[in-house]
Amino acid sequence: MRAKSLFAKPSPHSEGRIAGILAPGEKRPPFKGTEVLDATDCVVMPGLVNAHGHTAMTLFRGLADDLPLKQWLFEKIFPAEAKHLSDETVYWGALLGCLEMIASGTSTVSDGYFFQDATARAFQKAGLRALIAQGVIDFPAPGVPDPAQNLAVAKRSSSGGIMHQI
């Protein structure tokens, strides 16, 4: 199958984005300073979308992951989150997760967890697009010891429901 040009008139104002894709034999666009990558014999595709993530949980990877879900959550994860999660640990865990997703071709993420302002900062630093929401549960959570305050914290969060476009 022969490649087709996806953009009839690529913009010279690409600002770090793909300005155009040329079909085999098609001449280079006439604007100066545009980097051309030869992707012959390569797969060129849109970035992947992670539609459900708890990115900062990279911090707990491998922690008793052989247990049934309920036991894993209540006996291992929830106590570990209560003990270790903070704005700073969520930032670094999320940044690690961002680097892993970039390496696998992910460009956009939907993420829900705790301390989501920190997660938003990590996604901005990494240059990923993300829809980020504060986790809301009906029992004490990291950063929100009173479950009655979960919705209020989510509404106050600067990241709650914000799409970070990079």
Residue, then its C-alpha position, 0 to 999 in steps of 0.5 A: m500500500r502506498a503512503k498518502s499525504l495526510f496534510a495538503k498544506p502543512s503549516p510552517h508554524s509547527e512549533g514542535r509538532i508534525a507539520g506534514i507527512l509526505a508520500p514517497g517521491e513527494k517534494r519537501p515543503p518550501f519553508k525554511g528551518t523545518e526538520v525532515l525525518d526520514a521514516t522510511d520502513c518505520v511505523v508512524m502513528p498517533g500517540l497511545v491513550n492511557a484511558h485509566g491510570h493511577t500514575a503515581m502508583t509506580l511507587f508501589r509496583g511489585l508490593a504484594d502483587d500476588l494477593p487477591l485484589k481486596q486483600w492487596l488493597f486493604e492489607k497492603i496498598f491502603p496502609a502503604e498509601a497512608k504511610h508514604l503518600s505526600d505531595e512530593t512522593v506523588y510528584w516523583g511517582a507520577l513523573l516516573g510513570c510519565l517517563e515510562m509512558i513516553a517510552s511506550g508511545t503514550s501521549t495522553v492520559s486520564d489519571g485519578y489518584f490523590f494529591q493530584d496537583a502534584t500529578a498535574r505538575a509531573f505531567q506538565k514537566a513531562g510534556l504529556r496531555a492529561l485529564i486529571a481528577q482527584g480521587v474521591i472515596d468514602f473512607p479516609a484517604p491520603g491528604v483527606p482524613d475526613p471522607a466528608q471533605n473528599l468532594a470539597v478537596a476535589k473541587r479545590s484542586s487546581s488539577g481537578g478535571i483540567m486537561h493539560q495541553i502541551 
